[in-house]
Amino acid sequence: MTAILKCDLPDESLLSQYGKDTGAYVDCFCVDVPKQVNLEDYITAFYTTPLFKLERLLLKLASYPSTDRDVIALAANQSDRFAAWKLVERTQKQIFLNAGRTSSWLHVDKNEQGARLYFGSAVANTTNAKTGKTEMGFLFSALLGFHILYSRALLWSAQKRLST
């Protein structure tokens, strides 16, 4: 299996425009798969992996239920909502979703060997009521290490599914 890499956002990334000049936390991971993949396939694979289904279960407990049918509708561009996320923008190669202060982005680039999959997240800053400073906040900061590991695991799971 190919390693999950931390990488720069592609120039045309919808996520880069979100984090640009806002000071938001933005990350990007990428991995190659040995076959051609389109955005619809990637969305479906990513949000229906067993690992992401655990997140969907937690979201259901927080009153944001979703099913595989909801994922398929999002992937087919027949819905602009999925669990807690709302579609912000979509192109032929990428999708950008938002849920409150957090955003999620998937992007696929075809290449000669197959495709490169990108997954990125953003967390908008908030103003600390005591200091007046703009910051990510304690909870997001405390969970950042877990978030990075989890992001890599999610991308690995999607890659594994799309490589078979």
N, C-alpha and C positions, 0 to 999 in steps of 0.2 A: 504494500500500500504506500502511496505517496504521502509525504509528511504534510501536515497542516501548517501553513506558513503565515506569519504576521506580514502583511504587505501594505503598500501604499494604495490609497484609493485611486482607481482609474480617473483620468481627467474628466470624463463625462459622467462620473458617478453622481447620482441624485443625492447621495448621502454627504458628499463633500460640500455641496451647496448649503446643506443644513448646518454643518458645523463651522463653516467659514465665518470668521470674524465674530463668532458668538461665544467662544470659549467653552463650548460644550465638549464633553468627553466623546470622542469618536474613535472607533477601532475598525479594523478590516483584516480578515483572514481569507486565505485562498488555498485552493487545492486543484490539481488536475485530475480529470477522469479520462480513461482511454477510449471514449466514444463520444459521438456528437450528442449533445443534450440541448433542448430548448428550455426557455424559461418556464413554460407550463410543467414540463417534466420535473424540473428542479424544485419548483414550489411544492408540487405534490410529494416528491420524495422527502424534502426537508421537513414539512409539517406533518407527515404521517409516519416518521420513524418511531420506533418504540420509545426512544429517549424523549422526543418532543411530545409524545402522547402523555408522558408523565407530567410535563408542564401543562398540557391541556387539561389534565385532571385537576391540578392545582387551580387553574383558572376557572374551571367549572365550580369549584368550591367557593371561589370569589365572585360568583354570579356572572361568569363569562363562558358559558358552555360553547362547545364546538364539536363538530363531527367530521369524519372523513369527507362527507358530502360537501360540507362548508369549505373544506380545503380545495376540493375539486372545482367548486364554483369560483373560488378566488383564482385558482390557477387558470381556469378557462376564461377569465375576465368577465364573469357573469355576476360577480358580487364585489362590493367595495368594503366589506367588513369580514373580519375573521376573529373570533373570540374577542379579546380586548382591543384589537387593532382595527384601525380605519385606514383605507387606502389614501395616500397623499398624492402619489404620482406613479405612473407606470409607463414603461416604454417596451419595445420589443425584447430588450435584453435585461431589463431590471424592474424591480418593484420596490417601492418605498412605503412603509407602513408606520403609523404612529399610534401610541397609546399613552396619553398623558405626557409625562416628561421623557418617556423612552421611545425610541424609534428603532426599526429593524429594516434591513435592506438586503436583498438578494440580487445577484447579477451573474449572468453567464456570458462568457466569451468563447466562441468556437475557435479552434485552432487546428493545425494539421494533425496533431496527435489525438484530438478529441475535443475537450472543452476545459476551460478553467472556470471553476465556481468560486464566487466571492460571497462572503457573508460579513455584514458589518452592523454595528449598533451605535446608537448615540444616546447620550443622557444630557438633557438640557439642565443648565445650572439654575439655581434658585438663589434668592437673596436671603442671607442669614439675618433674621430679625434682630439679633443682639448686636452684631458687628456691622451690619449694612453691606458686608462684602458678598460678592457673587461667588458661589461655590457649588460643588456637586451635592453636598449634604452628607451627613454622617452615614446613613444607611447605605447609600450608593457607594460611598468610599469604602465602607467596611466589606461590602460584597464584591468589590471589583476583582479581586483575585479569583474568587469562585466564578464570576461572570466570564473571565477570560478562559478558564479551563472548560467551562460549560459551552462556550461558543465554539471552541475547538472540537469538543466532543460532538456537538450538533452537526458541524460541517463534516466531520469524519463519518458520522452515521449516514448523512445524505450521500456522501461520496461512495461509501460502501454499497448502498442500495443502488446507486446509478451505475456502478462499475460491473454489476452482474448481468 
